[in-house]
């Protein structure tokens, strides 16, 4: 498409963003009204959450329109649609958590805008990579001593904060690891590629500090038995290492190591054995250890093409459905159409994120945008694959949609960084 001036391009992008936001708002409010009608408690009883979401989204659009003209016009609509859908879904599945989810969405939207609008550069991230990562590792290690689980059972992965607030350090560590890897590869890219030209092991000395810091992350995560986060970190590390070196041997070796680690974990950790057994054949223990995944499969089957309709299915039969199995609830009540729709939204996010990475003018920005996009994509793929029994369940959340304050807040920070980076090449 040809634009005579940059002002025409900016205005076209503004209109495109506004149109997509209006479609997202229509989807959210139609579903909220439908939920009110199904519950029979008035047509406005479930609208307060979407109304708060709409105020935040409209404010974000107006602020970005005035202060950040050069931006990717699809990132805010994607962020808004996923968070709005999440509010409706939490209202449907766990209304006692709705207020917390709305508060976290509001905070997430605020930090999303702050990162995008505040005048700054990212040198403070790049120059202090060891400081940031070591700080994140110390927070993660603190959970070994002071960690709790708000539900009262399961792994103690949260740190208590003042008030009824719990923070999960592994979520922050995801962002800090992306920053560390992006900064490290920014400085070592030429040496790594030169080393690969002379042989695989020639580049290993340049990777040594990187491997040490990444190893600490993995040891702590495995010690915590937070194996979903450990899998995410491994995927992120391999993907960025391949982008930095262009050497497929690292990827092949990494995949082989991942398989060996998975086999070892199967015999060492009961939670891994449970998830692998439930993935391989859940039916012998459908009423016991594999109850969760079996109920998820029933939900997927019940959804058919168009779904049962919001509030008319039985996804709440699935334990912890509002967190780990949000995609199963979507599949049951919005059907195959809803499942494909949310998958397409994450695919679009992956496309726009990698496009920002490819067109970035600085290597650090390239690796940062690529790392954030890889995290979003891998996390969505792992949980959707786990819910549908295509992959063993990892216990990660569906970004922006599932309940979880720490995950939503850090995901909003990463989305804000993507939007900030899109200023260099917005079209």
N, C-alpha and C positions, 0 to 999 in steps of 0.2 A: 504494500500500500504506500502511495506517495503522499507526503505532507509538504506543503509549501514552506512552512515555518515550524520552528520548534514549539511555538505556542499552539499550533494546530495539533501537534502530536500530544502535547500535555493535556489539552482540552479533550481530545479523543480518549486518552487514558482515563481521565477523570469520569467521563461519561460511561466508559466500560466498567470501571470499578463501581460506580453508583448503580448501574443496571444489575450487576451481579449481586451486590448487597441487597437490592430490593427483592431479587429472587430468593436469596437466602432468608430474608425476613419473612417473606410469604410462606416459605416452607416451615419455618419455626413456628409461626403463629397459627397456621392451619393445623399443625399437629398438636399444639397446646390447646386450641379450642376443641379439637376432636377428643383429646384426653379428658377435658372437662365434661363433655357431653357423655362420654362412656362412663365416667365415674358418677354422673348424675348429681354433681354438687355445684351447678351453676356454670355458665359459659365463661366467666372471668376468674374462676378460682385458681386456675393454673397459669394465669397470664403474668403474674407479677415478676417471675424470674425472666421470661422473655422480654418483658418491658425494660427491666434493668439492663439486660443484654443489648437491647435496641438502643438505649440511650448511650451506652458505651461505644457501640459500633458506629452510630451516627456521629458522635463526637470525634471518634478516631478518623472517620472519613473527612470531616470538615477541617480538622487540624492538619492532616496530611495534605489536603488540597491546598491549604494556604502556605504551609511551611516546608513541604517536601514534594515539590512538583515532579521532580524526576525520580520515579519509583516504579517498581513492578506493580501493575494494576490488578494482578490476580492474587497476590499474597494476602492482602487484607480480607477479601471475600472468602478465600479458603479458610483462613483463621476464624473468621466470623461464623461461617457455616458449621464447622466442626465444633466450636465451643457452644454455639446455639443448639445444635443437635444434642450435644452432651447434656445441656441443662434440661431439655425436654426428656431425655432418656433417664436422667437421675430422678426427675420428678415422677416418672413412671415406675422406676424400679426400687428406689430407696428415698422416699420423700423426706425422711428424717435427716438426710444428708444434703438436701437441696440448698438450704441457706448457705452452708459451707461452700458448696460448689459455686454458687452465684458470687460469693465473696471472692473466691479464688479466681473466677473468670474476670471479675472487676479488677483485681490486683494484676492479673496477667495482662489484661488490656492496657492498664496504666504503664507497666514496665515495657510492654511491646512498643508503646508510643514513645516513652522516655528514651529508650535506646535509639530509636529512629530519629527523634527530633533534636535531642540535646546536641549542641555543637561540640564535637570531639573527634579524635581519630582513634585508631585501634592500636597505637604503638604501646600503650600501657598494658595491653594484653600480650603483645608479642615479646616485649622486652623482659617481662617478669614471669616467664612460663614456668620456671622451676618453683618459684614462690607460690604461684597459684596451685600447681599440682600438689606440692608437698602439703599445703594447707588443706586441700581436699582430702588427701590421704590421711592426714591427722584426724579430720572430722570423721572419716569412715572408720578409722581405728578406734575412735572414741565410742562407737556403737558396741564394740566388743566388751566395754566396761559399763557403759551407761545406757546401752540400747534397750528399747522396749518395743512391744507390739501392741498398738492401741486396741486390737481385737481380743487380747488376752491369751492368744495362742499363736503358734507359728514362729518364724524367725524374728528375732529382735533387731529390726533394720532401721528403726526410727530413734531420733533423739528428742526428748521432751523439751518444749520451749515454754515460756511463761503463758499461762492460760491453757485452754484445751487445744493446743497446737502441737503437732508433731512434724518433724522435718526428717526427710530421708536423704542422708548425705550422698548415697550412690547416684541420686539424680543430679546433684550439683557436680559430682565427679565426672559425669558424662560430658558436660560442657567444658570443664577444665581440661579433660583429656583431649578433646577436640582442639582447644586452644594450644595445648602443649605440642601436639603432633603437627598442627599447622605451622607453628613457629619453628619447630625443629626442622621440618622438611623444607621450609622456606630458606633456611640458612645452609642446609646440607644437600639440597637437590642436585646441584652440579657434581658434587663429590660422589654422591650415591650412583648417579648415572655413569660417571667416569669409572667408578669401581666395578660396575656391572660389565662394562666393556672389557675389563681385564679378567673377569672370572667372578663367580658367585661369592667366594669367601673374601675377595679383596674389599668388598663394601662393608663387611661385618664390623671392622673397627669403627667406622663412622656410625654404625647403628648401636654400638655398645651402650652409651648413655640412655638412648631411647629404649632399648630392651630392658635395662635395669629398672627404669621408672615404670614402664608398662608391666613388668613382672611383679613389682610391688602391688600395683592395682589388682592384678589377677589373683595374687596370693591372698590379699585381704578379702576380696569378693568370694573366693572359694572358701576361705576360713569362715566367713559369714553364712555360707551356703546360699548366697544370692546368685544363683547360677544363671538366671535370666540376664542380669546385668553383665555377668562375666562373658556370656555369649555375645552380647551386643558389643562389648569392648573388643572382643577378638575380631569380630566382623569389621568394625571400624578400623582397627589397626591394620588388618590385611588389605582392606580396600585403599586406604591412604598410602600404605607402603607400595602398593602396585602403581598408584597414580604418580608417586614420587620417583620410582625406579623404572617403571615399564617392564619389569622382569616377572614373567609368569611363574618362574620357579619358586619365588617367595610364596605366591598364592597356593600353588600345588603343595608345597611343603607345609604351609599353614593349615590347609584343609586336612592333610594327613595327620598332623599333630592334633587338630580338633577332634578327629575321629578317634584317635588313640586316647585323648583325654576323656572323651565321652564314654568309651569302654571302661576306663579306669574309674570314672565317677559312678558308673552303674553299679560297680561292686563296692565302692567306698561310701556312697551316700544313699540313704534310704529314699530321700525325696526324688533323686534321679531315677532310681530303680522303679519307683511308683509311676513316674511320668512316662518312662519308656514302656513299661508293661501296659499302661493304660493306652498308650499310642498304638502298640503292636496288636493287642487284642483286649479291649475293655470288657467284653461281654461276660466272661466268667466271674468277674467281680463287679457287675453292674450295680449291685445294691450295697457296695462297700467302698473299696478304694477307688474304683473307676466311676463312681456315681456321678461326679461332676461332668466328666467328658461324655458319658452316655446321655445325660439330660441335655447337654449341648447338642448332640447329634439329633435327638428327638426334636429340639427346637428348630434346627436347620431344616429337618424334614417337614415339620408342621408349617413352616413359612411359605413353602411352595413358591409360586412366581410372584404374586402381588402381596403376600403376607396376610397375617390375621387381622391387621389393623392395630393401631396403638391402643394399649390397654385391654386388648381382647385376646391376647395369647397368654401363655403361662411360663414366661422366661424366668419368673421368680422362683420356680422350682430348682433352678441352678444355683448352687451355693456360690456366694461372692459374685453374683452376676453383674453387679454394678461396677465392678473393678476389672477382674480378669476376663469376664465373658460378655462384655458389652457388645461385641460383634455378634455373638449368638442371639442376643435379644433383638438386635437390628434385623438379623436374618429371619427371625420368627415373625416379627410384627410389621416389617417393611418388605419382607420376602426377598426373592432373588434380585428384584429390581433395586431394592435398598442396598443389598450387599454389593452389587456391581457398582451402584452409585457411589458409595463411600470408598470402595476400592479405586474407582476412577478419580475421586478427589485426591487421594493420597498419591496416585500416579501422576496427576497434574502437579502436585506439590513437588514430587521428585523431579519432574521435567523442568519446572521453573527454577528450582534450586540448582540443578546441574547446569542449566543455562547461565545462571548468575555466575557460577564457578568458572565456566568456560570463557566468559566474556570479561571476567575481572582483570584489572590492569596490574595487579600486584600478586606475586605468588602466594603471599600470606593470605590474601583475600580469597584466592582460588581454593586453597586447601581448607580454609575455614568454612566457606560456603559448601564445598563438597562434603566435608565431614559432618556438618549439620544435616545436610540432605540425606547422607548415608544413614545417620542415626534415625531420623524420622522414618525412612523407608524400611530399614531393617527391623525396627521396633514394630511397625504396622504389619510387616510380613510375618514376623515371628508369632505375634499373637493371633493374627487371622489364620495362619497355618496351624497353630496349636488348637484353636477352637474348632476348626473343621477336621481335625485329625490328619492333616497332611504332614504335620511335624509334631514332635513331642512338645508338650506344653511347657513354656518357659516361665510363665507367671508375670510377664511384663504387661503394661497397660497399653490400651489403644490411645495414641497421642491425641490430646485435646478433648477426647470424648469420654473416656472412662473417669470414674471418680478417683481423685487423688490430688491433693493440694501441691505437694512437692513436684510431682511430675508435670502438672499443668503450669505451674509458675516457671520452672526451668524451660519447659517447651516454649513458653511465651517469650522468654529471653532469647532463645535460639531463633525463633521466628522473627523477632525484632532485629536481630543481627542480620538475618537474610534480607529483610527489607532495607536495612541500612546499606548493605553491600550492593543492593540492586540500583542504587543511585548512579553507579558508574556506567550502567548500560541499559537503562530503562527504555523499553519500546513497547 
